[in-house]
Amino acid sequence: MIIYNAIRTPDGTVLQSKYGHDYVVYKDANGFEYFVDGGTRYLRRGYTVGAPPYMEISMYSESTSHENIRKYLSWGTRGKAGNLPLKYVPIEFLDTEHIKAILATQYQISQELKQIFNNELTYREQNDN
């Protein structure tokens, strides 16, 4: 599973795509354009022909520690009442009750994502968070 979909352009700018079809484009200080897309569904990259290479900094659940997963995997939220603008928050900053509510109500999420949320609850129990 893709945890963090991002590149670093030659001028040091990090471009991150947070959800499917979240097309993020940037004109680098070198004058070339770079883009990322796909969020946690797929990786899509592009750049102007002739552009210097970018650095791939994406992370995957299979090869990333839970300490990094909780910092880089974000969940979209509209607040407790559901009336705020959509904001993406790293799971380390979600309230424990929010994570429990996600697990109880969001039937469409993958088994792998459910396991990550359960791992976060275990992590908090073991680390008194």
N, CA, C and O atoms as a DFTB+ gen file, in Angstrom:
516 C
 N C O
     1  1       0.843      -1.178       0.000
     2  2       0.000       0.000       0.000
     3  2       0.889       1.242       0.000
     4  3       1.901       1.299       0.699
     5  1       0.502       2.213      -0.779
     6  2       1.221       3.488      -0.812
     7  2       0.812       4.290       0.426
     8  3      -0.373       4.524       0.665
     9  1       1.794       4.698       1.194
    10  2       1.569       5.496       2.395
    11  2       1.739       6.979       2.099
    12  3       0.992       7.814       2.609
    13  1       2.728       7.298       1.267
    14  2       3.107       8.679       0.995
    15  2       3.531       8.738      -0.462
    16  3       4.489       8.072      -0.852
    17  1       2.838       9.521      -1.269
    18  2       3.080       9.640      -2.700
    19  2       3.690      11.006      -2.961
    20  3       2.977      12.008      -3.024
    21  1       5.020      11.049      -3.114
    22  2       5.675      12.350      -3.224
    23  2       7.006      12.261      -3.963
    24  3       7.643      11.210      -4.040
    25  1       7.396      13.426      -4.506
    26  2       8.724      13.601      -5.101
    27  2       9.323      14.890      -4.559
    28  3       8.617      15.753      -4.038
    29  1      10.645      15.001      -4.693
    30  2      11.348      16.247      -4.374
    31  2      11.934      16.758      -5.685
    32  3      12.702      16.056      -6.342
    33  1      11.574      17.969      -6.060
    34  2      12.081      18.559      -7.299
    35  2      13.513      19.046      -7.086
    36  3      13.964      19.139      -5.945
    37  1      14.234      19.357      -8.163
    38  2      15.624      19.789      -8.002
    39  2      15.818      20.999      -7.086
    40  3      16.871      21.127      -6.463
    41  1      14.815      21.899      -6.990
    42  2      14.988      23.048      -6.089
    43  2      14.615      22.726      -4.641
    44  3      14.647      23.605      -3.779
    45  1      14.259      21.453      -4.370
    46  2      13.964      21.020      -3.009
    47  2      12.492      21.026      -2.634
    48  3      12.151      20.657      -1.510
    49  1      11.622      21.427      -3.525
    50  2      10.189      21.453      -3.241
    51  2       9.633      20.040      -3.241
    52  3       9.930      19.251      -4.138
    53  1       8.821      19.718      -2.231
    54  2       8.178      18.409      -2.144
    55  2       6.772      18.542      -2.715
    56  3       5.986      19.385      -2.283
    57  1       6.473      17.692      -3.694
    58  2       5.130      17.615      -4.263
    59  2       4.494      16.329      -3.768
    60  3       5.046      15.245      -3.959
    61  1       3.331      16.446      -3.128
    62  2       2.633      15.282      -2.594
    63  2       1.226      15.213      -3.156
    64  3       0.516      16.218      -3.207
    65  1       0.825      14.018      -3.578
    66  2      -0.546      13.740      -3.984
    67  2      -1.185      12.944      -2.854
    68  3      -0.664      11.903      -2.454
    69  1      -2.325      13.434      -2.333
    70  2      -2.921      12.834      -1.138
    71  2      -4.047      11.856      -1.417
    72  3      -4.357      11.024      -0.564
    73  1      -4.674      11.932      -2.595
    74  2      -5.783      11.035      -2.915
    75  2      -5.806      10.811      -4.430
    76  3      -5.157      11.543      -5.177
    77  1      -6.549       9.805      -4.878
    78  2      -6.636       9.505      -6.294
    79  2      -7.090      10.720      -7.085
    80  3      -8.024      11.413      -6.683
    81  1      -6.444      10.974      -8.188
    82  2      -6.730      12.117      -9.066
    83  2      -6.412      13.453      -8.404
    84  3      -6.966      14.480      -8.795
    85  1      -5.536      13.454      -7.417
    86  2      -5.041      14.693      -6.806
    87  2      -3.785      15.086      -7.582
    88  3      -2.663      14.789      -7.171
    89  1      -3.998      15.752      -8.698
    90  2      -2.932      16.144      -9.622
    91  2      -2.285      17.417      -9.091
    92  3      -2.934      18.460      -9.006
    93  1      -1.008      17.332      -8.736
    94  2      -0.286      18.471      -8.181
    95  2       0.857      18.803      -9.129
    96  3       1.711      17.959      -9.399
    97  1       0.871      20.028      -9.632
    98  2       1.902      20.452     -10.589
    99  2       2.658      21.640     -10.009
   100  3       2.106      22.441      -9.255
   101  1       3.938      21.738     -10.378
   102  2       4.797      22.783      -9.829
   103  2       5.842      23.172     -10.870
   104  3       6.429      22.312     -11.526
   105  1       6.066      24.480     -11.011
   106  2       7.145      24.961     -11.878
   107  2       8.361      25.202     -11.006
   108  3       8.375      26.104     -10.169
   109  1       9.376      24.387     -11.212
   110  2      10.600      24.409     -10.417
   111  2      11.406      25.682     -10.704
   112  3      11.197      26.345     -11.720
   113  1      12.315      26.007      -9.807
   114  2      13.190      27.163     -10.001
   115  2      14.014      27.037     -11.289
   116  3      14.484      28.039     -11.827
   117  1      14.186      25.806     -11.778
   118  2      14.947      25.598     -13.017
   119  2      14.113      25.891     -14.268
   120  3      14.621      25.798     -15.385
   121  1      12.819      26.248     -14.083
   122  2      11.947      26.592     -15.198
   123  2      11.154      25.425     -15.760
   124  3      10.292      25.628     -16.614
   125  1      11.422      24.212     -15.303
   126  2      10.706      23.031     -15.784
   127  2       9.544      22.701     -14.845
   128  3       9.589      22.999     -13.651
   129  1       8.503      22.080     -15.407
   130  2       7.359      21.666     -14.602
   131  2       7.461      20.193     -14.242
   132  3       7.955      19.373     -15.016
   133  1       6.976      19.881     -13.038
   134  2       6.922      18.516     -12.514
   135  2       5.520      18.296     -11.968
   136  3       4.872      19.241     -11.520
   137  1       5.044      17.040     -12.002
   138  2       3.755      16.762     -11.374
   139  2       3.752      15.386     -10.735
   140  3       4.524      14.502     -11.104
   141  1       2.845      15.229      -9.750
   142  2       2.548      13.945      -9.116
   143  2       1.037      13.784      -9.116
   144  3       0.297      14.766      -9.173
   145  1       0.586      12.533      -9.052
   146  2      -0.839      12.233      -9.054
   147  2      -1.033      10.841      -8.460
   148  3      -0.100      10.038      -8.443
   149  1      -2.227      10.554      -7.977
   150  2      -2.592       9.198      -7.574
   151  2      -2.820       8.960      -6.110
   152  3      -3.444       7.961      -5.751
   153  1      -2.341       9.834      -5.237
   154  2      -2.544       9.627      -3.803
   155  2      -2.054       8.272      -3.347
   156  3      -0.948       7.856      -3.691
   157  1      -2.879       7.578      -2.567
   158  2      -2.490       6.252      -2.073
   159  2      -2.988       5.139      -2.991
   160  3      -2.873       3.961      -2.651
   161  1      -3.543       5.500      -4.153
   162  2      -4.022       4.496      -5.107
   163  2      -2.957       4.075      -6.121
   164  3      -2.786       2.885      -6.386
   165  1      -2.251       5.038      -6.679
   166  2      -1.263       4.757      -7.719
   167  2      -0.253       5.898      -7.781
   168  3      -0.527       7.006      -7.320
   169  1       0.922       5.619      -8.355
   170  2       1.941       6.651      -8.560
   171  2       1.926       7.070     -10.020
   172  3       2.020       6.229     -10.915
   173  1       1.808       8.356     -10.257
   174  2       1.923       8.902     -11.606
   175  2       2.817      10.119     -11.512
   176  3       2.623      10.982     -10.656
   177  1       3.803      10.183     -12.403
   178  2       4.784      11.256     -12.420
   179  2       4.869      11.847     -13.815
   180  3       4.535      11.198     -14.807
   181  1       5.318      13.078     -13.870
   182  2       5.562      13.688     -15.156
   183  2       6.420      14.931     -14.996
   184  3       6.506      15.519     -13.918
   185  1       7.040      15.308     -16.078
   186  2       7.885      16.493     -16.068
   187  2       8.090      16.949     -17.506
   188  3       7.880      16.189     -18.451
   189  1       8.503      18.199     -17.652
   190  2       8.790      18.762     -18.959
   191  2       9.969      18.021     -19.572
   192  3      10.948      17.718     -18.890
   193  1       9.867      17.734     -20.863
   194  2      10.956      17.053     -21.569
   195  2      12.255      17.834     -21.373
   196  3      12.295      19.053     -21.539
   197  1      13.307      17.112     -21.020
   198  2      14.617      17.718     -20.816
   199  2      14.881      18.186     -19.397
   200  3      15.967      18.680     -19.098
   201  1      13.886      18.033     -18.512
   202  2      14.042      18.488     -17.131
   203  2      15.035      17.603     -16.385
   204  3      15.114      16.402     -16.640
   205  1      15.794      18.200     -15.461
   206  2      16.660      17.388     -14.597
   207  2      15.795      16.428     -13.770
   208  3      14.622      16.711     -13.530
   209  1      16.354      15.312     -13.340
   210  2      15.544      14.317     -12.613
   211  2      15.078      14.827     -11.247
   212  3      15.716      15.669     -10.616
   213  1      13.957      14.288     -10.828
   214  2      13.429      14.539      -9.490
   215  2      13.867      13.385      -8.601
   216  3      14.384      12.383      -9.095
   217  1      13.661      13.519      -7.275
   218  2      13.958      12.446      -6.330
   219  2      12.640      11.823      -5.879
   220  3      11.743      12.527      -5.417
   221  1      12.527      10.524      -6.013
   222  2      11.343       9.792      -5.550
   223  2      11.443       9.615      -4.041
   224  3      12.436       9.079      -3.548
   225  1      10.432      10.057      -3.303
   226  2      10.461       9.927      -1.835
   227  2       9.199       9.242      -1.297
   228  3       8.889       9.359      -0.111
   229  1       8.476       8.533      -2.159
   230  2       7.268       7.830      -1.735
   231  2       7.606       6.733      -0.735
   232  3       8.738       6.251      -0.677
   233  1       6.600       6.346       0.054
   234  2       6.759       5.287       1.044
   235  2       5.647       4.262       0.878
   236  3       4.530       4.590       0.478
   237  1       5.977       3.012       1.195
   238  2       5.032       1.900       1.106
   239  2       4.929       1.219       2.461
   240  3       5.899       1.170       3.216
   241  1       3.749       0.694       2.764
   242  2       3.536       0.068       4.068
   243  2       4.459      -1.118       4.303
   244  3       4.890      -1.348       5.433
   245  1       4.769      -1.878       3.250
   246  2       5.596      -3.082       3.402
   247  2       7.022      -2.774       3.840
   248  3       7.674      -3.605       4.473
   249  1       7.506      -1.580       3.505
   250  2       8.912      -1.275       3.764
   251  2       9.096      -0.061       4.673
   252  3      10.169       0.542       4.696
   253  1       8.053       0.298       5.421
   254  2       8.108       1.485       6.270
   255  2       7.701       1.104       7.688
   256  3       6.751       0.345       7.883
   257  1       8.409       1.622       8.663
   258  2       8.076       1.355      10.066
   259  2       6.761       2.049      10.431
   260  3       6.355       3.013       9.781
   261  1       6.111       1.553      11.464
   262  2       4.864       2.196      11.892
   263  2       5.133       3.632      12.353
   264  3       4.276       4.500      12.186
   265  1       6.291       3.888      12.922
   266  2       6.625       5.252      13.338
   267  2       6.583       6.210      12.155
   268  3       6.144       7.351      12.303
   269  1       7.032       5.765      10.980
   270  2       6.956       6.614       9.785
   271  2       5.556       6.604       9.185
   272  3       5.083       7.634       8.706
   273  1       4.893       5.460       9.205
   274  2       3.528       5.396       8.664
   275  2       2.643       6.411       9.366
   276  3       1.903       7.142       8.707
   277  1       2.703       6.469      10.683
   278  2       1.827       7.369      11.434
   279  2       2.138       8.841      11.166
   280  3       1.274       9.697      11.359
   281  1       3.359       9.147      10.723
   282  2       3.732      10.532      10.405
   283  2       3.355      10.930       8.981
   284  3       3.076      12.099       8.716
   285  1       3.347       9.964       8.068
   286  2       3.167      10.289       6.649
   287  2       1.817       9.891       6.060
   288  3       1.391      10.492       5.073
   289  1       1.129       8.902       6.627
   290  2      -0.179       8.525       6.108
   291  2      -1.219       9.504       6.650
   292  3      -1.358       9.668       7.862
   293  1      -1.939      10.144       5.749
   294  2      -2.930      11.145       6.143
   295  2      -4.338      10.637       5.915
   296  3      -4.592       9.827       5.024
   297  1      -5.250      11.131       6.741
   298  2      -6.672      10.811       6.624
   299  2      -7.419      12.120       6.410
   300  3      -7.180      13.093       7.125
   301  1      -8.321      12.155       5.432
   302  2      -9.130      13.345       5.184
   303  2     -10.250      13.452       6.197
   304  3     -10.962      12.481       6.449
   305  1     -10.408      14.633       6.778
   306  2     -11.442      14.838       7.786
   307  2     -12.102      16.195       7.595
   308  3     -11.482      17.156       7.139
   309  1     -13.360      16.242       7.952
   310  2     -14.127      17.499       7.930
   311  2     -14.526      17.905       9.351
   312  3     -15.475      18.664       9.547
   313  1     -13.790      17.391      10.332
   314  2     -14.072      17.726      11.725
   315  2     -15.122      16.819      12.326
   316  3     -15.780      16.052      11.622
   317  1     -15.270      16.914      13.630
   318  2     -16.171      16.033      14.372
   319  2     -17.618      16.132      13.887
   320  3     -18.310      15.118      13.794
   321  1     -18.077      17.342      13.578
   322  2     -19.464      17.534      13.128
   323  2     -19.596      17.380      11.614
   324  3     -20.710      17.384      11.089
   325  1     -18.480      17.246      10.911
   326  2     -18.523      17.073       9.466
   327  2     -18.816      18.336       8.684
   328  3     -19.188      18.263       7.513
   329  1     -18.658      19.491       9.306
   330  2     -19.027      20.742       8.649
   331  2     -17.842      21.664       8.345
   332  3     -18.041      22.811       7.943
   333  1     -16.634      21.181       8.530
   334  2     -15.448      21.997       8.257
   335  2     -14.898      21.664       6.872
   336  3     -15.220      20.617       6.311
   337  1     -14.071      22.549       6.320
   338  2     -13.437      22.226       5.040
   339  2     -12.566      20.973       5.184
   340  3     -11.975      20.727       6.236
   341  1     -12.500      20.196       4.114
   342  2     -11.690      18.982       4.122
   343  2     -10.229      19.314       4.412
   344  3      -9.643      20.214       3.811
   345  1      -9.659      18.557       5.353
   346  2      -8.261      18.750       5.743
   347  2      -7.636      17.364       5.897
   348  3      -8.256      16.461       6.458
   349  1      -6.420      17.199       5.405
   350  2      -5.711      15.924       5.547
   351  2      -4.775      16.011       6.738
   352  3      -3.964      16.931       6.852
   353  1      -4.907      15.022       7.632
   354  2      -4.174      15.015       8.899
   355  2      -3.404      13.711       9.015
   356  3      -3.979      12.642       8.813
   357  1      -2.092      13.773       9.342
   358  2      -1.369      12.525       9.599
   359  2      -2.061      11.751      10.718
   360  3      -2.546      12.347      11.681
   361  1      -2.108      10.425      10.592
   362  2      -2.869       9.642      11.567
   363  2      -2.336       9.790      12.984
   364  3      -3.075       9.548      13.938
   365  1      -1.076      10.180      13.149
   366  2      -0.554      10.373      14.505
   367  2      -1.293      11.494      15.238
   368  3      -1.258      11.545      16.468
   369  1      -1.961      12.395      14.508
   370  2      -2.666      13.517      15.131
   371  2      -4.173      13.299      15.243
   372  3      -4.880      14.164      15.759
   373  1      -4.677      12.157      14.768
   374  2      -6.098      11.869      14.936
   375  2      -6.370      11.452      16.379
   376  3      -5.559      10.753      16.988
   377  1      -7.495      11.874      16.919
   378  2      -7.890      11.418      18.255
   379  2      -8.127       9.914      18.214
   380  3      -8.542       9.371      17.190
   381  1      -7.862       9.251      19.324
   382  2      -8.100       7.812      19.421
   383  2      -9.559       7.486      19.127
   384  3      -9.847       6.501      18.448
   385  1     -10.480       8.302      19.629
   386  2     -11.897       8.066      19.373
   387  2     -12.223       8.207      17.888
   388  3     -13.097       7.511      17.372
   389  1     -11.530       9.096      17.212
   390  2     -11.737       9.260      15.770
   391  2     -11.305       7.992      15.033
   392  3     -12.003       7.525      14.133
   393  1     -10.175       7.446      15.409
   394  2      -9.697       6.213      14.770
   395  2     -10.685       5.076      15.018
   396  3     -10.988       4.309      14.104
   397  1     -11.185       4.962      16.235
   398  2     -12.170       3.922      16.541
   399  2     -13.442       4.127      15.714
   400  3     -14.042       3.157      15.251
   401  1     -13.851       5.375      15.529
   402  2     -15.043       5.667      14.723
   403  2     -14.802       5.315      13.257
   404  3     -15.704       4.809      12.589
   405  1     -13.604       5.576      12.752
   406  2     -13.269       5.200      11.371
   407  2     -13.400       3.693      11.207
   408  3     -14.010       3.215      10.250
   409  1     -12.826       2.947      12.144
   410  2     -12.883       1.484      12.067
   411  2     -14.314       0.953      12.168
   412  3     -14.642      -0.069      11.565
   413  1     -15.160       1.643      12.926
   414  2     -16.534       1.181      13.130
   415  2     -17.478       1.568      11.991
   416  3     -18.507       0.921      11.797
   417  1     -17.140       2.613      11.240
   418  2     -18.105       3.125      10.256
   419  2     -17.637       3.110       8.807
   420  3     -18.467       3.147       7.899
   421  1     -16.346       3.059       8.570
   422  2     -15.838       3.180       7.195
   423  2     -15.571       1.794       6.615
   424  3     -14.430       1.339       6.537
   425  1     -16.650       1.144       6.214
   426  2     -16.582      -0.234       5.733
   427  2     -15.827      -0.372       4.414
   428  3     -15.351      -1.460       4.088
   429  1     -15.711       0.711       3.654
   430  2     -15.101       0.643       2.335
   431  2     -13.565       0.629       2.371
   432  3     -12.940       0.330       1.354
   433  1     -12.955       0.937       3.497
   434  2     -11.490       0.984       3.508
   435  2     -10.911      -0.432       3.443
   436  3     -11.533      -1.405       3.871
   437  1      -9.720      -0.505       2.902
   438  2      -9.077      -1.810       2.695
   439  2      -8.705      -2.469       4.022
   440  3      -8.583      -1.809       5.054
   441  1      -8.530      -3.787       3.965
   442  2      -8.080      -4.531       5.148
   443  2      -6.716      -4.024       5.605
   444  3      -6.443      -3.953       6.803
   445  1      -5.870      -3.675       4.657
   446  2      -4.540      -3.175       5.014
   447  2      -4.631      -1.853       5.776
   448  3      -3.905      -1.642       6.748
   449  1      -5.522      -0.966       5.333
   450  2      -5.690       0.300       6.036
   451  2      -6.301       0.073       7.417
   452  3      -5.915       0.731       8.383
   453  1      -7.247      -0.852       7.513
   454  2      -7.806      -1.196       8.829
   455  2      -6.705      -1.693       9.752
   456  3      -6.672      -1.340      10.931
   457  1      -5.804      -2.513       9.220
   458  2      -4.693      -3.028      10.037
   459  2      -3.781      -1.893      10.496
   460  3      -3.304      -1.897      11.631
   461  1      -3.539      -0.929       9.621
   462  2      -2.700       0.220      10.000
   463  2      -3.359       0.996      11.142
   464  3      -2.688       1.383      12.099
   465  1      -4.668       1.223      11.042
   466  2      -5.363       1.925      12.130
   467  2      -5.331       1.105      13.420
   468  3      -5.144       1.671      14.497
   469  1      -5.509      -0.209      13.334
   470  2      -5.390      -1.056      14.525
   471  2      -3.978      -1.021      15.089
   472  3      -3.798      -1.000      16.307
   473  1      -2.976      -1.014      14.218
   474  2      -1.587      -0.891      14.669
   475  2      -1.372       0.433      15.394
   476  3      -0.629       0.496      16.374
   477  1      -2.021       1.484      14.914
   478  2      -1.897       2.786      15.579
   479  2      -2.511       2.736      16.974
   480  3      -1.944       3.287      17.917
   481  1      -3.656       2.087      17.115
   482  2      -4.263       1.958      18.442
   483  2      -3.355       1.170      19.382
   484  3      -3.196       1.537      20.546
   485  1      -2.757       0.086      18.877
   486  2      -1.818      -0.703      19.676
   487  2      -0.598       0.125      20.045
   488  3      -0.143       0.093      21.188
   489  1      -0.067       0.868      19.077
   490  2       1.092       1.744      19.309
   491  2       0.788       2.728      20.446
   492  3       1.626       2.944      21.321
   493  1      -0.394       3.312      20.431
   494  2      -0.770       4.267      21.474
   495  2      -0.882       3.605      22.834
   496  3      -0.462       4.176      23.840
   497  1      -1.443       2.410      22.875
   498  2      -1.549       1.670      24.147
   499  2      -0.166       1.363      24.710
   500  3       0.065       1.494      25.912
   501  1       0.747       0.956      23.842
   502  2       2.086       0.568      24.277
   503  2       2.967       1.757      24.623
   504  3       3.931       1.624      25.377
   505  1       2.638       2.913      24.075
   506  2       3.468       4.115      24.292
   507  2       2.748       5.189      25.091
   508  3       3.191       6.337      25.124
   509  1       1.647       4.831      25.733
   510  2       0.877       5.758      26.575
   511  2       0.518       7.051      25.859
   512  3       0.613       8.138      26.431
   513  1       0.102       6.923      24.592
   514  2      -0.323       8.120      23.826
   515  2      -1.812       8.284      23.920
   516  3      -2.367       9.224      23.350
